[in-house]
Amino acid sequence: MAAPPSKDHKLGVPKLDEPQLQAGGGSASVTEKAKIVDTLSPVVSKYLKAVYDEVEKSYKLETKEGLTRWLAEEQHASPSDAESLKDGSFSYFAEYFTSRAANVMKPAERVDTSFPISNYFVSSSHNTYLTGNQLSSESSVDAYKNVLLRGCRCVEIDVWDGEPPSSSSSEDEAANVGAAKAKKTKPELGLRKRLELRFGRKGSEEKEKAKQPAPPPKTVEERIQPWRSNSYTRAEPRVLHGYTLTKDTSFRSVCATIRDYAFITSNLPLIVSLEVHTSPEQQEIMVEIMTEYWKGMLVDLPIDPSEPSETLKLPTLKELENKILVKVKRATAKPAPADAKPTTLQAPAQLTKSASRESVRSDTTSSSDNGAGDKPPAPKPKVIEALSKLGVYFGGYHYKGLDCPEANVPTHVFSLSEKTLMEVHETNPTALFKHNKNFFMRAYPKGLRLNSSNLNPSIFWRQGVQIVALNWQRWDGGMMQNEAMFAGTPGWVLKPEGYRSTSAGLTQKDAVARHNLDLSIEFFAGQDIPMPPEEDDPKDFKPFVKVELHVEKPEEREGEAIPGGGRSNKGNYKMKTKTQRTPNPDFAREIIKFQGIKGVTEELTFVRFKVMDDERLSDDLAAWACYRLDRLQPGVRMLHLYNSNGVVTKGVLLVRIKKTVSLA
């Protein structure tokens, strides 16, 4: 059973001071703090001297030829690195290992933005507004600020009807505009209260006493009408996780935060995925707010407005720089007259006959599968045309199969839970792979992950899914792999060639060449390794390093049931070092080897390092690092560590990497 949120160290509120130092989306890896070493500890210096003596004996580093040969043969580094090594003496050799040149992670290549946007993986967040677990945590605009500064390029907003201001908070303002106070009647015991009684929430009774009783549900005639004003006295949409105890925040403030932070760390497009639970009147207000706050950034018309929606093509990534793209359910299209010409503002004509009420609702996501409460969620409202029009290149449809008419609309996107995606993979893997070469798909964690745990993203990336939405407030293998995939990038990563719309690959099995891997990691020493959250005495800290490989399973490429259903984000192969007893451990050149690992695709295979505190019952995570295999550099390297909450630390491991990738 998961620990209570207050004691679950894998959950944490957003880091507000320097969120760019928090990993998960790739921004932290390019900060200076994550690439350089301030000083070298005695134990690390000892091993660097030993390595230097060995290298000097073999290569004669004090000669230009020797330096160049060592860099090429062992380090697989650029000849320009010789400039920092200068005369090849030990002092410059040691200084080289404090610089970014010795980083174990290869710098990211510049993103080729010339492909249609469906040809990329996108760094994506699920339930972005939450600061903790799915049941009782706070909703906050700080969560949006946090993920955007960390490199996220797809955020989610669950929007619900707002409530009119209570008489206590708006009495004076209401008097100024001549608003009469409405009589309030005592409501029946609401769902939120029943949830509190069933699951409990710290301080809920005290908070409940301070609240005014909610007004009874309004009839259609009494619903608030759109009021085009910036006044805060009207009811406005709010953001929260429905049918739970999560506290809300305003839709207006979320939009303002997105405006302010959308393009600070990246100029590539930001996708805003809307989960619409609001009434038509509140949807009008949503449109008003988005067009007001995102003016000049919002894509509300196709790049070529004259292009009919039925043939509207996805633009290239380059064409959408500094733009906000809305993902929202497509509204029902009214049958057009026979002689009417299609426009870019109506749903594709071929869907008018087959589109049902169900197919135009918002995508079914975890908000309706939370396992909480005994009242089934109410049907989601239909999306009005004005809001639906904003989903120019991301029109959501209820998934009914890969052979339905919607699946051929160029600008459609299907959102599927991890469970549904696993079922599609097992029943129709060829169609799934073909679909994802050309069209967008979004995967999200199942709703029963109440503690905000994550799915295994690499399984879904290998199926070609572009948007794998993760809970960024959770620190687990899913987020560590996300960091590895997007480290140092602007949040969009070009898929391997066989996964692109331009390739001839027909299935996951034949899309890319697979290799055999021999990987050897020699551990010299570590320094300044951070301790777990509840450990404060260095004498009690007993670190060891666990190395995990995340490699494609045979069942994935064969379209068979994947062991565990893809729920676990642990590696396929695991090995660990011996336990030490200090934050500055001496690993005595212990070597870990993974030999003859088959089915390896370097761009979609991940190597994860976890520094664990050896405990009697359950080992605690102290620090970690995760790399895409193609960016794990061979040679003698510095491996920079994040703490258990994903924040850059001074901690490093001195290692020697030997990597051989050969054709199977």
NORDABEL-V956695 format. One record per pair of residues at least 4 apart in sequence whose C-alpha atoms are under 7 Angstrom apart, sorted by the first residue. I is the first residue (numbers start at 0). GAP is how many residues later the second one is. D is the distance in Angstrom with one decimal. If there is no record, write none. Layout:
# NORDABEL-V956695
i->[I	I]
gap->[GAP	GAP]
d->[D	D]
This chain:
# NORDABEL-V956695
i->[1	2	2	3	4	4	9	9	9	9	10	10	10	10	11	11	11	11	12	12	12	13	13	13	13	13	14	14	15	18	18	18	19	19	19	19	20	20	20	21	21	21	21	21	22	22	22	22	22	22	23	23	23	23	24	24	24	24	24	24	24	24	25	25	25	25	25	25	25	26	26	26	26	27	27	27	28	28	28	29	29	30	31	32	33	33	34	34	34	35	35	35	36	36	37	39	39	40	40	41	42	42	42	43	43	43	43	44	45	46	46	47	47	48	49	50	51	51	52	53	54	55	55	58	58	59	60	60	60	61	61	61	62	63	64	65	66	66	66	67	67	67	68	69	69	70	70	70	70	71	71	73	73	74	74	74	75	80	80	81	83	84	84	84	85	87	87	88	89	90	91	92	93	94	95	95	96	96	101	101	102	102	102	103	103	103	103	103	104	104	104	105	105	105	106	107	107	110	110	112	112	112	113	113	113	114	114	114	115	115	115	115	116	116	116	116	117	117	117	118	118	118	118	118	119	119	119	119	119	120	120	120	120	120	120	121	121	121	121	121	121	122	122	122	122	122	122	123	123	123	123	123	123	123	123	124	124	124	124	124	124	124	124	125	125	125	125	125	125	126	126	126	127	127	127	127	127	128	128	128	128	128	128	129	129	129	129	129	130	130	130	130	130	130	131	131	131	132	132	132	132	133	133	133	134	134	134	134	135	135	135	136	136	137	137	137	138	138	138	138	138	139	140	140	140	140	141	142	143	143	143	144	144	144	145	146	146	147	147	147	148	148	148	150	150	150	150	151	152	152	152	152	153	153	153	153	154	154	154	155	155	155	156	156	156	156	157	157	157	157	157	157	158	158	158	158	158	158	158	158	159	159	159	159	159	159	160	160	160	160	160	160	161	161	161	161	162	163	163	164	164	164	164	165	165	166	169	170	171	172	173	173	174	183	184	185	186	186	188	188	189	190	191	191	191	192	193	194	194	194	195	195	202	203	204	205	206	217	217	218	223	224	225	225	225	225	235	235	236	236	236	236	237	237	237	237	238	238	238	238	239	239	239	239	240	240	241	243	249	250	251	251	252	253	254	254	254	255	255	256	257	258	258	261	262	262	265	266	266	267	267	267	267	268	268	268	268	268	268	269	269	269	270	270	270	270	271	271	271	272	272	272	273	273	274	275	276	276	277	277	277	278	278	279	279	280	281	282	282	283	284	285	286	286	287	288	289	290	293	296	296	296	297	297	297	298	298	298	299	299	300	300	301	304	306	306	307	307	307	307	308	308	308	308	309	309	309	311	312	312	313	313	313	314	316	325	325	325	326	326	326	326	327	327	327	327	327	328	328	328	328	328	328	328	328	329	329	329	329	329	329	330	330	330	330	330	331	331	332	332	332	333	334	335	344	350	350	350	354	355	356	357	358	358	359	359	359	360	360	360	360	360	361	362	362	362	362	363	364	364	365	365	365	366	367	368	368	369	369	370	382	382	383	384	390	392	393	393	393	394	394	394	395	395	395	396	396	396	397	398	399	401	401	402	405	406	409	411	412	412	412	413	413	413	414	414	414	415	415	415	415	415	416	416	416	416	416	417	417	417	417	417	418	418	419	420	421	421	422	423	423	424	424	424	425	425	425	427	428	428	429	429	429	430	431	432	432	432	432	432	433	433	434	435	435	435	435	436	436	436	436	437	439	440	440	440	441	441	441	441	442	442	442	443	443	443	444	444	448	451	451	452	452	453	453	453	454	454	454	454	454	455	455	455	455	455	456	456	456	457	457	458	458	459	459	460	460	461	462	463	471	474	474	475	476	476	476	477	477	478	479	479	480	480	480	481	482	483	483	483	484	485	485	494	494	495	495	496	497	497	497	497	498	498	504	504	505	505	506	507	508	508	512	513	513	513	513	513	514	514	514	514	514	514	514	514	515	515	515	515	515	515	515	515	515	516	516	516	516	516	516	516	516	517	517	517	517	517	517	517	518	518	518	518	518	518	519	519	519	519	519	519	519	520	520	520	520	520	520	520	521	521	521	521	521	521	521	522	522	522	522	522	522	522	523	523	523	523	523	523	524	524	524	524	524	525	525	525	525	525	525	526	526	526	526	526	526	527	527	527	527	527	528	528	528	528	529	529	529	529	529	530	530	530	531	531	531	531	536	537	537	538	538	540	540	540	540	541	541	541	541	541	541	542	542	542	542	542	542	542	543	543	543	543	543	543	543	543	543	544	544	544	544	544	544	545	545	545	545	545	545	545	546	546	546	546	546	546	547	547	547	547	547	547	547	548	548	548	548	548	548	548	549	549	549	549	549	550	550	550	550	551	551	551	553	554	554	554	554	555	555	560	561	563	574	578	579	580	599	600	601	601	602	602	602	603	604	604	605	605	605	605	606	606	606	606	607	607	607	608	608	608	609	609	609	609	610	610	610	610	611	611	611	611	612	612	612	612	613	614	620	621	621	622	622	622	622	623	623	623	624	624	624	626	626	627	633	633	633	634	634	634	635	635	635	636	636	636	637	637	637	637	638	638	638	639	639	639	640	640	640	640	641	641	641	641	642	642	642]
gap->[449	4	5	4	6	128	464	465	466	635	121	462	463	464	119	120	461	462	118	119	460	117	128	129	132	459	4	131	130	127	130	131	7	8	129	130	7	626	627	6	128	624	625	626	4	5	127	460	623	624	455	456	458	459	98	125	126	127	457	458	461	462	124	125	457	460	461	462	463	123	124	460	461	6	122	620	5	458	459	4	458	4	4	615	606	614	64	65	68	62	63	64	61	62	60	4	5	4	486	4	4	482	543	4	481	482	610	4	4	4	477	4	46	4	4	4	4	38	4	4	4	4	5	7	11	6	5	6	27	25	26	27	4	4	4	4	4	15	21	4	11	14	4	4	5	4	5	6	8	4	5	560	561	559	560	561	558	4	20	4	12	7	8	11	6	4	5	4	4	4	4	4	4	4	5	6	5	541	535	536	534	535	536	528	529	533	534	535	526	527	528	525	526	527	381	380	381	382	383	203	204	205	202	203	204	4	201	202	198	199	200	201	197	198	199	200	320	321	322	318	375	376	381	382	346	372	373	374	375	345	346	371	372	373	374	31	344	345	369	370	371	29	30	31	363	368	369	28	29	30	31	343	344	345	346	27	29	30	31	344	345	346	347	29	30	318	343	344	345	29	30	344	15	16	27	28	29	10	11	12	14	15	28	7	8	9	10	13	6	7	8	9	12	342	5	6	341	4	317	318	319	316	317	318	109	110	111	315	108	109	110	109	110	108	109	110	101	107	108	109	110	109	4	112	113	116	4	4	4	113	114	4	112	116	4	4	5	4	113	114	112	115	116	114	115	339	340	339	116	117	118	338	116	117	118	119	116	117	118	116	117	118	82	116	117	118	81	82	83	116	117	118	78	79	80	81	116	117	118	119	77	78	79	116	117	118	75	76	77	117	118	121	73	74	75	76	72	70	71	4	5	68	70	4	46	4	4	4	4	4	4	5	4	31	30	27	27	29	4	5	4	4	4	52	53	4	4	4	50	178	4	5	4	4	4	4	4	4	5	4	57	56	55	56	58	59	46	49	13	14	45	49	10	11	12	13	9	10	11	12	6	7	8	9	5	126	125	128	4	4	4	37	4	4	4	35	38	4	37	4	4	34	35	8	4	59	224	54	55	52	53	54	222	51	52	53	54	55	56	53	54	55	53	54	55	56	53	54	55	53	54	55	53	54	87	86	103	104	4	5	103	4	102	4	104	4	4	4	104	4	4	4	4	100	4	4	4	4	4	25	26	27	25	26	27	24	25	26	90	92	4	91	90	39	5	37	4	34	35	36	34	35	38	39	38	39	99	98	97	98	79	96	97	4	4	64	65	68	64	67	68	69	60	63	66	67	68	31	32	33	54	59	66	67	68	17	30	58	65	66	67	29	52	53	54	57	23	28	13	14	19	18	17	4	44	4	54	55	4	4	4	40	38	39	22	37	38	19	20	21	22	37	18	33	34	35	52	4	4	52	4	80	81	80	9	78	79	77	78	77	4	5	4	4	4	18	17	18	19	16	17	18	16	17	18	15	16	17	16	15	4	5	29	4	6	5	29	28	26	27	28	26	27	28	26	27	28	4	5	26	27	28	4	26	27	28	29	4	25	26	27	28	4	27	4	4	4	143	4	4	5	4	7	134	133	134	135	4	4	130	4	76	77	4	4	4	30	31	74	75	72	73	4	4	5	28	29	27	62	63	64	63	26	24	25	26	23	24	25	26	24	25	26	24	25	26	9	10	4	19	22	18	21	16	17	24	23	111	112	113	114	22	110	111	112	113	4	11	21	4	146	4	107	4	5	4	5	142	45	35	7	4	170	4	4	92	93	4	91	4	4	146	4	125	145	4	4	142	143	144	143	5	7	4	5	4	107	6	5	7	13	14	4	12	5	6	4	5	4	49	48	49	88	85	86	87	149	150	83	84	85	86	146	147	148	149	80	81	82	83	84	145	146	147	148	78	79	80	81	83	143	144	145	76	77	78	79	141	142	143	74	75	76	139	140	141	71	72	73	74	137	138	139	70	71	72	134	135	136	137	67	68	69	70	133	134	135	64	66	67	68	131	132	133	62	63	64	65	130	131	60	61	62	128	129	58	59	60	126	127	128	56	57	58	124	125	126	55	56	122	123	124	54	55	122	123	53	92	93	113	121	4	10	91	88	89	90	112	4	44	45	42	43	40	41	42	72	37	38	39	40	71	72	36	37	38	68	69	70	71	32	33	34	35	36	67	68	69	70	31	32	64	65	66	67	28	29	30	31	63	64	65	27	28	29	61	62	63	23	25	26	27	59	60	61	22	23	24	25	57	58	59	21	22	55	56	57	21	49	54	55	4	47	48	4	4	5	6	7	4	6	4	4	4	17	35	5	4	5	4	27	28	25	26	27	24	23	24	20	21	22	23	19	20	21	22	17	18	19	15	16	17	11	13	14	15	10	11	12	13	7	8	9	10	6	7	8	9	5	4	23	21	22	18	19	20	21	17	18	19	15	16	17	4	5	4	23	24	25	21	22	23	19	20	21	17	18	19	14	15	16	17	13	14	15	11	12	13	7	8	10	11	4	5	6	7	4	5	6]
d->[6.9	6.2	5.4	6.0	6.9	6.7	5.5	4.8	7.0	6.9	5.8	5.8	4.9	6.5	6.8	6.0	5.7	6.9	4.8	6.2	6.7	6.3	6.7	5.6	5.9	6.8	5.2	6.5	6.6	5.6	6.3	6.4	6.0	5.4	5.5	5.0	4.6	5.6	5.5	5.7	6.6	5.3	4.3	6.3	6.8	5.2	6.8	6.1	5.1	6.1	5.4	6.2	5.8	4.2	6.3	5.2	4.8	5.6	6.3	5.0	6.0	6.7	6.6	6.0	5.0	4.8	3.5	5.2	6.4	5.1	5.4	6.4	5.8	6.9	6.8	7.0	5.5	5.8	5.9	6.6	5.5	6.8	6.2	7.0	6.3	6.0	6.9	4.8	6.2	5.4	4.9	5.3	4.5	6.6	6.7	6.2	6.0	6.1	6.4	6.1	6.6	6.6	6.7	6.2	5.7	6.7	7.0	6.2	6.4	6.1	6.5	6.0	6.7	6.2	6.4	6.1	5.8	6.8	6.1	6.5	5.7	4.6	5.2	4.8	6.3	5.0	4.9	4.7	5.0	5.6	4.4	6.4	6.3	6.2	6.1	6.2	6.2	6.5	7.0	6.2	6.0	6.7	5.9	5.6	6.7	4.8	5.9	5.3	6.8	4.7	5.7	7.0	5.1	5.7	4.2	6.7	6.5	6.9	6.9	6.2	6.3	5.2	5.8	6.2	6.7	6.4	6.4	6.2	6.0	6.2	6.0	6.9	7.0	6.8	6.9	6.6	5.2	6.8	5.2	5.8	5.8	5.1	6.3	6.0	5.2	5.1	5.6	5.4	5.6	5.2	5.9	4.7	6.3	5.9	7.0	5.7	6.3	6.8	6.9	6.7	4.9	4.9	5.6	6.3	6.0	6.4	5.0	6.3	5.7	5.3	3.9	6.1	6.5	6.4	5.4	5.2	6.2	5.8	5.7	6.9	6.2	5.9	5.3	6.6	6.1	6.0	5.2	4.4	5.2	4.3	6.3	5.7	5.1	6.4	6.3	6.3	5.8	5.4	5.9	4.8	6.6	5.2	5.4	6.4	6.8	5.2	6.5	5.7	5.9	4.5	6.3	6.0	6.0	4.7	6.4	6.8	6.0	5.2	6.6	4.7	4.9	6.0	6.2	6.8	5.9	6.8	4.8	4.9	5.2	5.6	6.8	6.8	6.4	6.4	5.9	5.4	6.8	5.0	5.5	6.6	5.6	6.4	6.9	6.4	5.9	4.6	6.5	6.7	6.1	5.6	6.2	6.8	6.3	6.1	5.1	7.0	6.0	5.5	6.0	4.7	5.2	5.0	6.2	6.0	5.2	5.7	6.0	6.2	6.6	4.5	4.5	5.0	6.7	5.5	4.8	7.0	6.0	6.6	5.5	5.2	5.7	5.9	6.6	6.7	5.4	6.5	6.0	6.3	6.0	6.9	6.9	6.2	6.5	6.3	6.3	6.4	5.4	5.0	6.2	6.1	6.9	6.9	5.9	6.2	7.0	6.6	5.7	6.2	6.9	4.8	6.1	5.7	5.7	4.5	5.8	7.0	6.4	5.2	6.0	5.9	4.6	6.0	6.6	6.2	5.1	6.0	5.5	6.0	6.6	6.1	4.5	6.3	6.3	5.7	4.8	6.8	6.0	5.3	5.8	6.4	5.7	5.4	6.1	6.9	5.0	4.8	7.0	4.9	6.2	4.8	6.6	6.3	5.1	4.7	4.3	5.3	5.1	6.0	4.3	6.4	6.1	6.4	6.8	6.3	6.8	5.1	5.7	6.2	6.5	6.7	6.2	5.0	5.8	5.9	6.7	6.7	6.8	6.2	6.4	6.9	6.3	6.1	6.3	6.7	6.1	6.2	6.1	5.8	7.0	5.8	4.5	5.9	6.2	5.9	6.3	6.7	6.6	5.6	5.9	6.4	6.9	5.7	5.6	7.0	6.4	6.1	6.7	7.0	6.5	5.5	6.1	6.9	6.3	5.7	4.4	4.8	5.4	5.3	5.8	5.7	6.3	6.4	4.7	6.8	6.0	6.1	5.8	6.8	6.5	6.3	6.3	6.4	6.2	6.2	6.2	6.5	6.5	6.3	6.2	6.2	5.2	6.5	6.0	6.8	5.3	6.4	5.0	5.5	5.0	6.9	4.7	5.7	6.6	5.7	5.4	5.5	4.9	5.8	6.9	6.5	4.9	6.1	5.9	4.7	5.8	6.7	6.1	4.9	5.9	6.1	4.6	6.4	6.0	5.4	6.0	6.0	5.5	5.9	5.8	6.1	6.4	6.2	6.2	6.4	6.2	6.8	6.3	6.3	6.7	6.3	6.1	6.1	6.1	5.9	6.1	6.0	5.7	5.5	5.4	6.5	4.7	5.6	5.9	4.8	6.4	6.4	6.0	5.7	5.0	6.4	6.2	6.3	6.3	6.6	6.0	6.5	5.9	5.9	5.2	5.0	6.2	4.5	7.0	5.9	4.9	7.0	6.9	6.5	5.9	7.0	6.6	6.8	6.5	6.4	6.9	6.0	5.0	6.5	5.1	4.6	6.0	6.6	6.2	5.3	6.6	5.6	5.4	6.0	6.3	5.2	6.6	6.2	5.5	4.1	6.0	6.9	5.7	5.2	5.3	5.7	6.5	5.7	5.4	6.0	5.6	5.5	7.0	6.2	6.3	5.4	5.8	6.9	6.2	6.2	6.0	5.4	6.6	6.9	5.8	6.8	6.9	7.0	5.8	4.6	6.7	6.0	6.5	6.3	6.8	5.6	6.8	6.9	6.9	6.8	6.8	5.8	6.3	6.8	7.0	6.9	6.1	5.8	3.9	6.7	6.3	4.7	6.7	4.8	5.5	6.2	6.7	6.3	6.1	6.0	5.1	4.8	5.6	5.7	5.9	6.0	4.7	5.9	5.8	5.1	6.1	6.9	6.6	6.0	6.9	6.0	6.6	5.6	6.8	6.4	6.9	7.0	6.6	6.8	6.9	4.9	5.4	6.9	5.0	6.1	6.0	4.5	5.9	5.9	6.0	6.2	5.1	6.6	6.2	5.6	5.0	5.9	5.6	6.2	6.1	6.0	5.7	6.0	6.5	6.9	6.3	6.1	6.3	6.7	6.2	5.5	6.6	4.5	6.7	6.0	5.4	5.3	5.7	6.3	6.2	5.3	6.2	7.0	5.3	5.9	6.3	6.4	5.9	6.2	5.8	6.2	6.4	7.0	5.8	6.2	6.6	5.3	6.0	6.6	5.7	5.3	4.9	5.2	6.4	5.5	6.1	6.3	6.4	6.5	4.5	5.8	6.3	4.8	6.0	6.2	5.0	6.8	6.1	5.8	5.7	6.0	6.1	7.0	6.2	6.0	6.3	5.6	6.1	6.8	5.3	6.5	6.2	5.3	6.0	6.3	6.1	4.4	6.2	6.3	5.9	6.0	6.7	6.6	6.9	6.6	5.6	5.1	6.7	6.7	6.5	6.4	6.8	6.2	6.4	6.4	6.1	5.2	6.3	6.3	5.8	6.2	6.4	6.0	6.1	6.9	6.4	6.3	5.4	5.4	4.6	5.4	6.2	5.9	6.8	5.9	6.3	6.9	7.0	6.5	5.3	5.4	4.4	5.4	6.8	6.3	6.0	4.4	6.7	6.5	5.9	5.5	4.6	6.7	7.0	5.1	5.1	5.3	6.7	6.3	6.2	5.7	4.9	6.4	6.2	5.3	4.5	4.7	5.9	5.4	4.6	6.4	6.1	5.7	5.3	6.1	5.4	6.5	5.6	4.9	6.5	6.8	5.8	4.8	6.7	5.7	4.4	5.6	6.6	5.9	5.1	6.6	5.7	5.0	6.3	5.8	4.7	6.5	6.8	5.8	4.5	6.4	5.9	5.0	6.5	5.6	5.2	6.4	6.6	5.8	4.9	6.5	5.7	5.7	4.3	6.5	5.4	5.0	6.6	5.8	5.0	5.3	6.2	6.4	4.7	6.8	6.5	5.3	5.7	4.5	5.5	5.7	5.6	4.6	5.2	5.9	5.4	5.2	5.2	6.7	5.7	4.3	6.0	6.2	4.2	6.7	5.7	5.7	6.7	5.6	5.9	6.1	4.5	6.9	4.9	6.7	4.4	6.7	7.0	6.0	6.3	6.1	6.5	6.0	6.9	5.0	6.3	6.0	4.3	6.7	6.8	6.1	6.5	6.8	6.5	5.8	6.0	7.0	6.2	6.1	5.3	4.4	6.3	5.1	5.3	5.6	5.4	6.4	6.2	5.4	4.6	6.1	7.0	5.6	5.9	4.6	6.2	5.6	5.5	6.6	6.9	5.5	5.4	6.6	5.6	4.5	6.2	7.0	5.8	4.2	6.6	5.8	5.1	6.3	5.7	5.4	6.0	5.7	4.7	6.4	5.0	5.5	4.5	6.7	5.8	5.1	6.6	5.0	5.8	5.1	6.6	5.8	4.8	6.4	4.5	5.5	5.6	5.0	6.4	6.4	6.2	5.1	6.9	6.5	6.4	6.8	6.3	6.0	4.8	6.3	5.6	6.3	6.3	7.0	6.3	6.7	6.9	7.0	5.9	6.8	6.5	5.9	5.1	4.9	6.3	6.5	5.7	6.9	5.9	5.6	7.0	5.6	4.5	5.4	5.7	5.3	6.4	6.3	6.0	4.2	6.4	5.4	5.2	6.0	6.9	6.0	4.4	6.7	6.3	5.5	5.0	5.8	6.0	5.5	4.7	5.4	5.4	5.1	6.3	6.3	5.1	4.9	6.0	6.1	5.4	6.0	5.4	4.3	5.3	5.4	5.4	6.5	7.0	5.4	6.3	6.5	6.1	6.5	4.6	5.4	6.2	5.3	5.1	6.5	5.8	4.2	6.4	6.0	5.4	6.0	6.3	5.8	4.9	6.4	5.3	5.0	6.4	6.2	4.5	6.7	6.6	6.1	5.4	5.7	5.2	5.1	4.6	5.5	5.4	6.6	6.4]
